[in-house]
């Protein structure tokens, strides 16, 4: 797993997002959300 972007390398050596990797290799159903602290940091007017 890349320590910067958090993508993971699959068996073919290609980089993919962790959520897609989990979906393809487990029974996990991944959904997305936005933590309140991140919303403030990235979506607030400066």
Secondary structure as the mmCIF struct_conf table of DSSP 4:
data_model
#
loop_
_struct_conf.conf_type_id
_struct_conf.id
_struct_conf.beg_label_comp_id
_struct_conf.beg_label_asym_id
_struct_conf.beg_label_seq_id
_struct_conf.end_label_comp_id
_struct_conf.end_label_asym_id
_struct_conf.end_label_seq_id
TURN_TY1_P TURN_TY1_P1 UNK A 3 UNK A 5
STRN STRN1 UNK A 8 UNK A 9
TURN_TY1_P TURN_TY1_P2 UNK A 11 UNK A 12
BEND BEND1 UNK A 13 UNK A 13
STRN STRN2 UNK A 15 UNK A 16
HELX_RH_AL_P HELX_RH_AL_P1 UNK A 18 UNK A 25
BEND BEND2 UNK A 26 UNK A 27
HELX_RH_AL_P HELX_RH_AL_P2 UNK A 36 UNK A 43
BEND BEND3 UNK A 44 UNK A 44
#
